[in-house]
Amino acid sequence: MKYDRVINFSAGPAMMPEPVLEEIRDEMMNYRGSGMCVMEMSHRSAVYQTIIDEAEADLRELMNIPDNYKVLFIQGGATLQFSMIPMNLMKNGKAVYVETGAWSKKAIAEAKKVGEVIVAASSKDKNYSYVPDCSDLDIPEDADYVYICENETIHGLTWNKLPNTKGHILVSDQSSMFLSRPCNVSDYGMIYAGVQKNVGPAGMVVVIIREDLIRDDLTDLPVYLQYKTHADNGSMYNTPNTWAIYCCGKVFKYLKSIGGLEAMNQKNIEKAKILYDFLDSSEMFTGTVAKEDRSLMNVPFVTESKELDAEVVAATKAAGMDNLKGHKSVGGLRASIYNAMPKEGVEALVEFLKKFEAEHK
Ligand SMILES: *Cc1c(COP(=O)(O)O)cnc(C)c1O
């Protein structure tokens, strides 16, 4: 393989598209005649302003983001949003959460520090292996929002149908599925995504928020924690994560060049099918998630024992496939096959697992 790279199934930080890495390499020492690397550049310079403006414009085009939504680039990863969301969006001090795995659970724990949290549905009873029915949730009239994690990275499940919020605004953590498929932004009050899963380097979150949800009456809140601060200052109240914004901007352009989110979705469906078809036919490996809720991005699976799981992980690593060990809360293996994972990578994994199974019958 070119560059002697491994096939990297990391859940995050994760693979980047190779053409993007090559472009970044080519611009490393002298960005387009500026005489410096983007890392060395003032965020207040005209050349950097063009980088951030283009990143936002390309993202808006890719997702077809309506004009009444702000796009914000904020630091603190997705985790800081677990706190910023209730701090900014709880007007009545009450919100509804759906618990589908480790990441929604963390969001719930943080929101409880801010206000009343109603967990209206949960799949905890089956170790978060399915998305509960959310067509008729018990939502108090004065709840400020309904919160979901749209793709649970650790447990490997995804929402294929959004909950019925009964007129309340929907807030979604899309970290591990961001830009993997088309998304109708106006179905949501707010979407956010830590970018290191499916887009770029770690340390930044993209927030897409409807303008009327940005409040100016939160003057007691630390200034950095108010969405208004970031919205009023074009995501540059302080020094933003200039490097991450630059790299994400490149990925947005790359996605546009391959046909946008519809084309990306087709590739993702095709890729995931190769692995799921194998799991469904295998006698050694079993997927852990209900079929209709399976994630196209994170695919957890197990063998009959921890010992065999560990043996498979070691064997894949020796064969140049890295980061397949499952998260400790699910065990087994997990293949994260985000946008940047080529189909050939998934095919190589399946070939390997087939062979392993045949040899260990
Ligand atoms: C990784 C992840 C997070 C946390 O992201 P950080 O950038 O590490 O804070 C939150 N939600 C989901 C769904 C994730 O996959």
The ligand as a Tripos MOL2 file, in Angstrom:
@<TRIPOS>MOLECULE
LIG
   15    15     1     0     0
SMALL
NO_CHARGES

@<TRIPOS>ATOM
      1 C1        -16.5650   10.8760   20.5500 C.3       1 LIG1
      2 C2        -17.9370   11.3080   20.8520 C.ar      1 LIG1
      3 C3        -18.2070   12.3480   21.7680 C.ar      1 LIG1
      4 C4        -17.1060   13.0570   22.5330 C.3       1 LIG1
      5 O1        -16.2600   13.7830   21.7130 O.3       1 LIG1
      6 P1        -15.0320   14.6110   22.2950 P.3       1 LIG1
      7 O2        -14.5960   15.4360   21.1410 O.co2     1 LIG1
      8 O3        -14.0090   13.6120   22.7470 O.co2     1 LIG1
      9 O4        -15.5190   15.4330   23.4130 O.co2     1 LIG1
     10 C5        -19.5250   12.6940   21.9680 C.ar      1 LIG1
     11 N1        -20.5190   12.0920   21.3170 N.ar      1 LIG1
     12 C6        -20.3070   11.0970   20.4400 C.ar      1 LIG1
     13 C7        -21.4560   10.4570   19.7420 C.3       1 LIG1
     14 C8        -19.0050   10.6830   20.1820 C.ar      1 LIG1
     15 O5        -18.7820    9.6870   19.3010 O.3       1 LIG1
@<TRIPOS>BOND
     1     1     2 1
     2     2     3 ar
     3     2    14 ar
     4     3     4 1
     5     3    10 ar
     6     4     5 1
     7     5     6 1
     8     6     7 2
     9     6     8 1
    10     6     9 1
    11    10    11 ar
    12    11    12 ar
    13    12    13 1
    14    12    14 ar
    15    14    15 1
@<TRIPOS>SUBSTRUCTURE
     1 LIG1         1 GROUP 0 **** ****
